[in-house]
Amino acid sequence: MYDVIIKNARIPQGDDTILTNILVKDEKIAGFTQDLDGIDAKEIIDAEGHLTLPGCIDSHTHINDPGFTHRENFLTGTSAAASGGITTIIDMPCCSVPSVRSVENLEHKLEAIKDKAIVDYAMWGGVTGEDVRNGWLHNVEEQADYGVCAFKVYMTPSVPTYPRVTDPEMLEAFKAVAKTGLPIGIHAENFAMCDFYVKKFQAEGRMDGPAWAEARMTLAEKVAIQLGISFAEETGARLHIVHMSTGIGAILVGEAKKRGLDVTAETCPHYLTLNYKDAMSEFKQFAKIAPPLRTKEDNEILWKALQDGRVDFIATDHAPYEIPTEKEAEGMNIWTAFPGIPGVETMVPVIISEGYNKGRLSLSRLVEVLSTNPAKHYGLYPKKGAMFIGSDADFTIIDLEKEWTIDKDKMYTMAKYTPFHGFKLKGKPVKTVVRGKLVYDDTEGIVGREGYGKFIKRQNKGKLERIIKF
């Protein structure tokens, strides 16, 4: 007797698919069969012939719990993830109180969220300029031993509880993280350039939405990535560029890979599909993020880089804010509104519609960028991101033909805004299964139990094969 059968699942086989039935026992994949005669299970989930991917992973979220739960909490954030077809998130260390920069702080966060999650979750570790200055870098190895997946540093300010690094402080952080063998992810914007030009544009009276993107210019990301690559070359650290927004960034990462450096990058759906002039003119502060949206040319270069391996996978940088106090409070403008947008509900649908269904991504590449590569990179593979016997029974079931329109008011996130509002898509996650349990159904909504999601420690140090097709 099996626990669950995922019936009529169309699973990837390279760039082709095969219709099969997936057997689940003790939350793991137990087998595949074409014939269900004589096979019993306690529960049947009918995939109805839809494309069934290894559970999709969002490796870059800011759920804000505990400490900033007026923006999002782990129940609303993971519900939003489930509705978007995401079965595992990896949450950032900065947007909680206290920020996650030690095992003690990590355990405090885990205790606060343990009864809330709908989907599974892993954790980033933290290291800041303050940790370097105060001699707290021993916390890096301790967090790694506990099971965090990577470490995050900010070159520009994030929140007061998570100070940015200066250049030499970042070098010290690279040295400390290199000893663990884990990736170090950098928010790659040059602080001095961003700070100077934001103040310059403010003084000139620019109050239009696009001014934000023009002040935090492409060059600020370019030089930050160049510095990160130099530090990786010097220290042997595994450099990861988070939420990369520019085409030139993809070119630089590709060149570093060719030289044999262990440099990886992620981009986000908004950097592939939106441009700053249109989106920031229409949505203003509701399209304000850091790094900002870029140009149509950047969109196209990033798509090509996602195809050929210069960009390794997709994430969201899900960072919701409270609209009345942090996005459009009285007197707030494009400079003072908080920078961040929700993303967990729109990542998989946008990549399916604009990537796979429009021929920009092959099926095999789709699986890599949504599931396999983040799992490998962060040491969760093959528990996550795989469809092997013994892997967790996580599945994202997608109706490739479903046409629909993103509506901010129907999202599960607490933050009812998105620059994708009104975006017409073809393809939608219709069922989300976490360790054999249906947690989201397109007709019924969230059906998962609050607290079902588990904390997943890193399984291994992880590594992405350096396969570049250019």
N, C-alpha and C positions, 0 to 999 in steps of 0.2 A: 504494500500500500504506500503510494507516494503522498506527500503532503499537498502538492499542487501540480497540475498540468497546465502549461501555457499552450493551448490548442491553436492550430492553424497559424503558426508564427512563420513569417517569411524572413529568414535570417540571412545576413550577408555571407557570401562565399567569394571573397575577392571582390570583383566588380559585378558579380552575378548574385542571385539569391536562390534559396531553396526553401520550399514549404515543408515544415516539419512540426513536430510536437515536442515541447521541452519538458522534461521531467524534473521535478524539484523535491528534494528531501533535506530536512534540517537546514533550510534557508539557502542551500547550495544547489547548483546544477548537478543533477544525478544522471542525466542521459538525454538522448534524442531518439525519437522513433517516428517512423512513417505510419505505423499501424498501432492503433490503440486497443485493438481487440484483446480482452483479458487483462488490461491494465487499469487499475483503479486508483483514484486519488480522492482526498478529502475535499478538494476544491478544484474547480475548472475555471480558468481565465481564458476567454476566447479572444485571440488576437485578430480574428476575422480576415486573415490573409494579409494583414498590414505589415509593412516593414518593421522588423523588431531588432533594435540595436542593443548591443551591450549598454547597460545603463550609462547615460550621459553624465559628465562630470563638469561642474563649474568650480574651477580651482582658485577663484579670486572673488570672494564675497566679503562685505562689511555688514554684518547683521546687527551690530550695535547693542548686543546683549551680553552682560548687564551694563547698565550705566546710561545708555541713550535710547531707552526703549520707547520714548515718544516718537522715534523715527521708525523703528522696526524691532521686533523681538523674534526669538528663535521659532516660535510657532508660526507667526505670519510670514517670516522670511522663508522658512522651509516649506510652508504650504505653497507659497509662490513658486518655489523651485520645483515642487512636485507637479504643479499645474503646467510648468514649462517643460516637463519631461526629464528633469534632472533628478538623479537618484543619489548623488553624493556631492556635497559642497566642501570646499576647503576654506575655512574662514580666516580672515586677517587678524593680526594681533593688536591693531591700533585702536579700533573703535569700540572699546569697552572700558569700564572702570573697575579695577585698575587695568591698564593695558598689559598685554601678555608679553612680559620680558623676563619672566622667571618661572620656574615650576610652580612655586606657590601661587603666583597670579593666574597661571594656566589652570590649576586645580580649582581656584575660586570661580573662574569662568565656567568650567565644566560642571561644577556643582549647581551653578545658577541656571544652566540651560538643559540639564539632563532629562527633565520631564516634559520638554516642549517640542522636540524635533519630530517632524514627519518623515524626513529622509535622513540618510547617514551623513556624518560630518567628520572631517579631519581638521587639523589645525596647523596654521603657520606659527612659527616662533618669532620673537621680536628681538631687535637690537637697535639701539639709538645712540645719538651723540652723547647723551647723558650717561649711558652705560660705559662708553669709552672713557669719558672724563672722570667718572667716579670709580673706575677700576672694577666694574661689574661684569667683565667679559667672561668670567667663569660660568655665568648663567647660560651662555650659548651652548656649551657642551652638555650642561645639565638638561636643558630643554631638548637637545638632540637625543640624549639617552632616554628621555621620557617618551619620545615618539612623534615630535612635530615633523612636518614634511619639508620645511624650508624656512628661511629667515628673510624678513622684510626690512629694508631701510628706505628712508625718505630723503631725497636731496632737497626737497622743498617742504615747508611746514605742512603737517597733517592736523593733528589735534593737540591741545596743550599737554596731554599726558603721554605724547609720543614725539619727542623732539627730533628734528631733522639732524642729519649729519653734515659736518663740514667735509671738505675733501680729505684732509688727513684722518679725520675720524672714520670716514668711509673706508679708507685703506686699512685701518686697524680692524674694522668690522670684517672686511674681506679676509684678513689673515685668520681671525678667530673662526669664521664659518668654514674656511678652507680645511681646517683641521677635522671638521665633522664629516666631510664628504658630501654635505647637502647643498642644494642650490641657495644662492643669495639673490633675492629679487630686489631690483631697484626701481623706484619711481624716478624715471630718467627725465628730469627737467632741471636745467641750470638755475639755481636759486637767484643768483645775482642778476642775471639777465631778465628773468621773469619779474622780479621785484622792481627793477629799474624801469622797464617798459610799461608795467601796469601803472606805476606812479606817473610816468610821462604822459600816458594816454589820459589818465584822470585829470591831470593838470591842463591838458588841451581841451577838456570838456567832452570827450567822447563818452557817450552814454548808450550807444547802440549795442545790440547783442554781439555782432561780429567783432567788436572791439576787443572782447575778451580773448578771442582766438588770435587776433593779430598782435596783441601785446605779448602773449605767451607763444612766441613764434616757433616755427619749425626748427630754427637754428638752436633754440634752447634745448630741444630734445636731441638734436644731432650731437652737440658737443658733450652732453651728459652721457650718451651712449658710448661715444669715443673714449671718455674718461673711464667708464665702467669696463670697457674692453681692455684698456691699458692696465687697470688694476687686476683684472682676471689673469692677464698674461704675466703680471708680476708675481702674483700670489698662488696661482694654480686653482683659484676658486671657480666653482661652477656658477657663472653669471647667467641670470635670467632677467630679461627685460619684460616687466609687466606692462599691461595695457599700452602696447606700442602703437602710436598713432600715425607715424609718418612713413612715407615710401623710402626716404633716405635712411631711416632706421633699419628697414628690412635689408637694404643694400649693405649697410655696415655689418649687420649680423651675418649676412651671407658671406661677406668677405672674411669675417673672423672664423666662421666654420671652415672655409676653404683652407685657412692657415692652421687648422687642427685645434683651435681653441674650443673649450667646452662652453659655448655661448648659445643660449636658447632664447626664444621670444614667444610671447602670446600677443594676439590682438583681440579686439572686441567687435561685436557685430556693428556697433555704431560707427566705428572707424572704417568699416568696409562699405557702408551703405549710405551714410549721411555726410553732407558737406556743411562747413560752418556758415557760409553765406546764406544758404537757404534755411537750414534748421535753426540757426541762432537769430535770424530775422523773424521767423515765424514763432518760435517757442521761447526765445530770449533766455531768461535764467533757467527755464525748465530744460534747456539743452546745454546748460553750463556744466562742464566737467573739466577735470585736469588729468592728463593733458587734454587740450580742447579738440573739438572736431577740426578736421583739416579740409583738404580740397578734393574735388572729383578725381584729380590725377593721383592723389594719395590713395583714394579708394581702389583704383585699378591696380596700382603697384602692389598694394597689400593683398589683393585677391591673387595676383600672380605668385607672390611670395608664399601665400598659404598653400597654393598648388604645389610649388616646387620644393618646399621644405625649409625655406629661409625663415618663415614663421611656422612654429611647431604645433601650436594648437590654439583653440578659442577659449576665452574666459569672459566674464562680464564686467568686473569692477562694480558689482551691485553696491550702490551707496546711496540709499534713499534718505531724504530729509523731510522734515515736517513743513508742509506748505505754509501755514499761517505765520510761523515764527522764523523759518529759515530760508524760504524761497520768495515769499512776497509779503513780508511784514511791512508795515507803514514806513515809508521813507527808504525802503530797500531798493537797490538798483543792481545793474549787471556786475558791478564791482564788489558789492557787499553781500549779495545772495550766496549761499553756500554751494560749492561745486560738487555735484554728484547726481546720478540718476539711478533708478531701479533697472535691473537687467535680467534677473534669473528667469522671468516668465517669457522673455522674448528671444533669448539666445538661440535655443534649438529651432524654434519656428523660423527665425530669420535665416539661419544658416541652411536649413532644409529648403526654404523657398528660393532664396537668392543665390545660394551656393549649389546645392545638388539639383534641384528642379530646373535651374537655368543653365546647367551644364558647366558651371565654374569648378565644381568639385566632383570627382568620381566617387562611386560608392565606397571603395576601399579608403580613399582619402577622407571621406566624411566620417567614417568610423574612427580613423586615427585622430582627427582634430577634435572630435566631440567626446571620445571615450578612451581609446588606447593610449595615446601619447601623454595626456595629463596623468593617467594612472601610472605609467612607467616613470615619468619624470619625477613624480612625488613619492615613489616607493610604495604604491598601493597595488601594483600589478603582480600577479594575475588575480588577486582577490577581487579587485575592481577593474573595470575597463576591458574585460575579457568574456568570452562565451565558451569557456572550457568546462569540462567536468571537474567539479571542485571549486569553481569560481562562485562568488556570491550570485544568487539568482536575481540580478538587477536588470531590468529591461525597460527600454523606452520604445513604446509602440506608436507608430506614426502613420496617419492617414495621408499619403502623399498627394491625394487628389482634393482634399478638403480646402475650399476657398473661404477665406474669412478676413475680417478687418480687426486690427488691434484697437481696443477700446480701453482707455485709461481707467474708466469708471468700473470696469468689470475685472480689474486685476486684484489678486489676493494680497499684494503688498500693501502695507499701511499707507504708502506714498502714492496717491492716485495721480501720477503724472508720468509721462514718457515722451521723448521726441519721436517715438514710433507711433504715437496716436494717429489713427487714420490710415496707417500703412496697410496696404492690401497684400495678403500672402496666399500662397498655395502650398499646403502641407501643414499639418498640425499634430502635435502629440495628443493622442486620444486615451492612452492608458500609461500609467507609470507604476512599475512594480519594483519594490525594494525588498530584497532577500525573500522573494516569493510572495510577498503581500502586496495586493493592489492598494495603492495609496492615493491615486487620482484616476478618475474616470471622467471623460469629457461630458457625459450626459448627467452624471451625478455630482461632480465636483470633487472636493477632497473627501476621501473615504478612509484615509489612514488614521490611525490612533495617535493622539498627542503623546509624545514620549516614545513612540516606536523607534524613531531614528537612533542609531548608536554612534558613539564616538569610536572612530577607527584610527588606531595608531599606525604610524608608518610601518610597513612590513619589511622593508629593506631600504638601502640607500638610494635605489633608483638610478636609472640612466637611460637616456634616449640615444638610440643608434643615430650616428651622423650620416643620414641618407639624404643627399641633396641632389635634385634632378635638374641642375643647371650648370 
